[in-house]
Every structure is written in C-alpha cells, then in structure tokens.
Amino acid sequence: MTRDEIQAFFAGRQALWTARNPDGLAAGHAPDSTVVSPMFGRLQGRAAIRDAYAALFKTFPDWDLQIEDLLIDGHRVAQSFSVTATHVGDFMGFAGTNRRFEIHGVRLFEMGEGLIKSEKRLYDFTGLLIQIGVLRGKPGKS
C-alpha cells in the first residue's frame, strides 16, 4: 500500500468507528489478522475481531474514538488516539456503572494487501478500570 492508500484506508475507518459498525471494522482486517488488546487479550481471525468490536459497542454504546496522529513508515502505522465512553453494559463480570471515562493510547498496525495484518493496542487499562469504578486507585482510609 502507498502512503496515500494507507491514509485513505484509515480515514474510511473513522466513519466506521463513528457508526460503531463491527462488521465494517472487521472487514478491514485480513482473514487471519491478529489483534492484541488490553481489554480483549489476543484475538485471532476476522470473526473473533468482529465479535470483540460488537462486545465493545454493547458495553460502551457511546464509544467515541478520536484520532490524533497517523504515523506511516512503509507498511507499519502508528495511530495515537483518545476515547471517551460510558460503561453501560456488563464488563468483566461487572454490571454497567454508567460512569464515563477517557483514555489515550496508541495502536500499532502492520498492513498487507490493503488490510490490517496485525494490530496492537496500547493504553492505560488500569486507569480505565479505576475511572469506571471497577478498581480503586488508593486504598480506603480505615
């Protein structure tokens, strides 16, 4: 893929994120693609990746991904992002808390044949859990 093709590919994905479209987002991954995510662990294959997108939007229906930078080096891409969302659905055994959170991170991609071959998501997962009330940041006073 050329630099321009990669930029167009990711510009098109922003609309899919805004629409919270798990099928469209999964279609951008190669059939044997891998995703490594703090939230979902290691995912292998388009079907597992699609299911993770669907679970994400069910748990956080107002998930708002904003892309800050897109750095391209050949077939490798780094994308810094921010997300705001509300914890509404079940997550890690916890019912929705209706708490909002904000995270910032980077996603690292390897592209091939016009699709995502691999993706690694890096963000403060512990901070997310604290913000939605699943973990406490400091021990309580006795």
Secondary structure, DSSP 8 states (H G I E B T S, - for coil): --HHHHHHHHHHHHHHHHHT-HHHHHHTEEEEEEEEETTTEEEESHHHHHHHHHHHHHHSTT-EEEEEEEEEETTEEEEEEEEEEE--S-BTTB-----EEEEEEEEEEEEETTEEEEEEEEE-HHHHHHHTTSS-SS----
